[in-house]
Amino acid sequence: MNFTKEERAMWLEDWRQSGKKAWTYAKENGLIPQTFCSWVSREEKAASGFVEIAAIKNPKLEMPENILIEVGAVRIHVPLTVWSEGAAVIMEGLKAIL
């Protein structure tokens, strides 16, 4: 069953006044405990200033498979799988040709 924002707010306010644990309150009031606890969690995050933002996948912004470094006529393709380990070695090699 889907609830409106107003209905969820009503349930949450009634729960706060009850002094009961969220799981117990939900079961006693015919609500799905997991759902009710997620309402409580979202409200607590919102009250703390934390706002959850869903990740949006944008195919235009996907990471490249490799990094291209160009210095003059020298072109170096570095696979991202070795970037963290090989970055220092690559930089030393670039110093040598500059």
Residue frames relative to the residue before (quaternion, step in Angstrom):
aa qw qx qy qz dx dy dz
M 1.0000 0.0000 0.0000 0.0000 0.00 0.00 0.00
N 0.2894 -0.7607 0.5589 0.1587 3.57 -0.91 0.93
F 0.1930 -0.7741 0.5961 0.0900 3.54 -1.05 0.85
T 0.4741 -0.6390 0.5190 0.3124 3.55 -1.15 0.61
K 0.6745 -0.4649 0.3691 0.4389 3.57 -1.28 0.20
E 0.6503 0.5276 -0.3140 0.4475 3.56 0.99 -0.85
E 0.6565 0.5007 -0.3112 0.4706 3.59 1.00 -0.83
R 0.6384 0.5118 -0.3318 0.4694 3.58 0.97 -0.81
A 0.6401 0.5237 -0.3228 0.4603 3.58 0.96 -0.84
M 0.6387 0.5240 -0.3210 0.4631 3.59 1.02 -0.80
W 0.6607 0.4991 -0.3033 0.4716 3.57 0.93 -0.90
L 0.6680 0.5052 -0.3025 0.4550 3.58 0.92 -0.89
E 0.6481 0.5049 -0.3217 0.4706 3.59 0.97 -0.79
D 0.6507 0.5059 -0.3150 0.4705 3.58 0.95 -0.85
W 0.6330 0.5287 -0.3257 0.4623 3.59 1.03 -0.79
R 0.6442 0.5238 -0.3285 0.4502 3.62 0.90 -0.92
Q 0.6880 0.4811 -0.2821 0.4644 3.58 0.94 -0.88
S 0.6151 0.5740 -0.3477 0.4138 3.59 1.16 -0.53
G 0.3240 -0.7664 0.4943 0.2518 3.60 1.10 -0.63
K 0.5323 0.6375 -0.4007 0.3869 3.58 1.27 0.11
K 0.5881 -0.5226 0.4649 0.4060 3.52 -1.34 0.25
A 0.6244 -0.5867 0.3680 0.3611 3.57 -1.06 0.79
W 0.6536 0.5250 -0.3185 0.4425 3.58 0.90 -0.92
T 0.6690 0.5013 -0.2887 0.4668 3.57 0.90 -0.99
Y 0.6506 0.5220 -0.3159 0.4523 3.57 0.89 -0.96
A 0.6587 0.5189 -0.3136 0.4455 3.58 0.88 -0.94
K 0.6744 0.4943 -0.3008 0.4585 3.58 0.84 -0.95
E 0.6789 0.5026 -0.2910 0.4492 3.58 0.93 -0.88
N 0.7547 0.3739 -0.1970 0.5019 3.58 1.17 -0.57
G 0.5765 -0.6455 0.3578 0.3507 3.59 1.21 0.43
L 0.4876 0.6331 -0.4492 0.3996 3.56 1.20 0.51
I 0.5134 -0.5995 0.4963 0.3616 3.56 -1.18 0.44
P 0.4600 -0.7321 0.4233 0.2705 3.61 -0.47 1.18
Q 0.6501 0.5152 -0.3337 0.4477 3.62 0.91 -0.84
T 0.6539 0.5084 -0.3074 0.4684 3.56 0.98 -0.85
F 0.6702 0.4978 -0.3057 0.4577 3.57 0.85 -0.95
C 0.6541 0.5068 -0.3165 0.4639 3.59 0.95 -0.83
S 0.6283 0.5071 -0.3516 0.4738 3.62 1.07 -0.60
W 0.5902 0.5435 -0.3693 0.4689 3.63 1.10 -0.59
V 0.6556 0.5159 -0.3021 0.4613 3.55 0.93 -0.98
S 0.6609 0.5143 -0.3044 0.4539 3.57 0.91 -0.94
R 0.6599 0.5010 -0.3120 0.4650 3.61 0.91 -0.89
E 0.6533 0.5111 -0.3177 0.4594 3.58 0.97 -0.82
E 0.6525 0.5099 -0.3162 0.4630 3.59 0.97 -0.83
K 0.6410 0.5120 -0.3249 0.4706 3.59 1.00 -0.78
A 0.6536 0.5106 -0.3121 0.4634 3.58 0.96 -0.88
A 0.6626 0.5081 -0.3048 0.4582 3.59 0.98 -0.82
S 0.6755 0.4887 -0.2935 0.4677 3.58 1.13 -0.61
G 0.5613 -0.5998 0.3920 0.4141 3.57 1.26 -0.17
F 0.5315 0.6111 -0.4062 0.4232 3.56 1.30 -0.07
V 0.0390 -0.7870 0.6157 0.0038 3.55 -0.85 0.96
E 0.2918 -0.7624 0.5537 0.1643 3.54 -0.67 1.11
I 0.1029 -0.7830 0.6127 0.0315 3.55 -0.87 1.00
A 0.3988 -0.7226 0.5130 0.2357 3.55 -0.73 1.07
A 0.4904 -0.6548 0.4929 0.2964 3.54 -1.04 0.82
I 0.1652 -0.7666 0.6149 0.0834 3.54 -1.00 0.86
K 0.2597 -0.7701 0.5637 0.1474 3.54 -0.68 1.09
N 0.0685 -0.7839 0.6170 -0.0053 3.51 -0.74 1.12
P 0.3614 -0.7697 0.4754 0.2255 3.60 -0.34 1.18
K 0.6065 0.5638 -0.3586 0.4310 3.60 1.13 -0.49
L 0.7427 0.3998 -0.2090 0.4950 3.59 1.19 -0.54
E 0.3461 0.7545 -0.5017 0.2434 3.60 1.18 0.29
M 0.5666 -0.6112 0.4415 0.3324 3.53 -1.17 0.68
P 0.4704 -0.6517 0.5048 0.3149 3.58 -1.05 0.70
E 0.5643 -0.5993 0.4457 0.3518 3.55 -1.25 0.37
N 0.8032 0.0647 -0.0412 0.5907 3.56 1.16 -0.49
I 0.4119 -0.6725 0.5580 0.2583 3.51 -1.36 0.27
L 0.2298 -0.7630 0.5904 0.1280 3.55 -0.95 0.89
I 0.0750 -0.7669 0.6371 0.0203 3.54 -0.83 1.06
E 0.0479 -0.8029 0.5942 -0.0036 3.57 -0.74 1.08
V 0.0458 0.7560 -0.6505 0.0565 3.54 -0.90 1.01
G 0.8042 -0.1044 0.0240 0.5846 3.55 -0.27 1.26
A 0.8027 -0.2167 0.1952 0.5203 3.56 -0.77 -1.09
V 0.5767 0.5905 -0.3743 0.4227 3.59 1.28 -0.11
R 0.0465 -0.7794 0.6248 -0.0068 3.58 -0.87 1.03
I 0.0563 -0.7942 0.6050 -0.0040 3.55 -0.76 1.06
H 0.1669 -0.7570 0.6272 0.0751 3.55 -0.84 1.08
V 0.0636 -0.8081 0.5856 -0.0061 3.57 -0.61 1.14
P 0.3606 -0.7236 0.5392 0.2356 3.62 -0.59 1.07
L 0.5324 -0.6515 0.4352 0.3204 3.58 -0.93 0.86
T 0.5762 0.6034 -0.3801 0.3993 3.58 1.14 -0.46
V 0.7544 0.3273 -0.2071 0.5300 3.61 1.17 -0.43
W 0.3858 0.7696 -0.4585 0.2208 3.58 1.26 -0.10
S 0.7090 0.4638 -0.2980 0.4397 3.60 0.71 -0.97
E 0.6978 0.4520 -0.2832 0.4781 3.60 0.99 -0.74
G 0.7910 0.3719 -0.1767 0.4524 3.56 0.93 -0.85
A 0.4032 0.7465 -0.4642 0.2542 3.60 1.20 -0.09
A 0.6723 0.4971 -0.3086 0.4535 3.60 0.85 -0.91
V 0.6469 0.5154 -0.3163 0.4646 3.60 0.97 -0.85
I 0.6539 0.5123 -0.3113 0.4616 3.56 0.95 -0.88
M 0.6566 0.5110 -0.3116 0.4589 3.58 0.92 -0.86
E 0.6341 0.5126 -0.3302 0.4754 3.60 1.00 -0.75
G 0.6508 0.5130 -0.3167 0.4614 3.57 0.99 -0.80
L 0.6396 0.5166 -0.3226 0.4690 3.58 1.03 -0.75
K 0.6149 0.5449 -0.3496 0.4502 3.59 1.01 -0.74
A 0.6588 0.5377 -0.3014 0.4313 3.54 1.03 -0.86
I 0.7380 0.4026 -0.2486 0.4811 3.63 1.01 -0.67
L 0.6173 0.5633 -0.3560 0.4182 3.59 1.18 -0.19
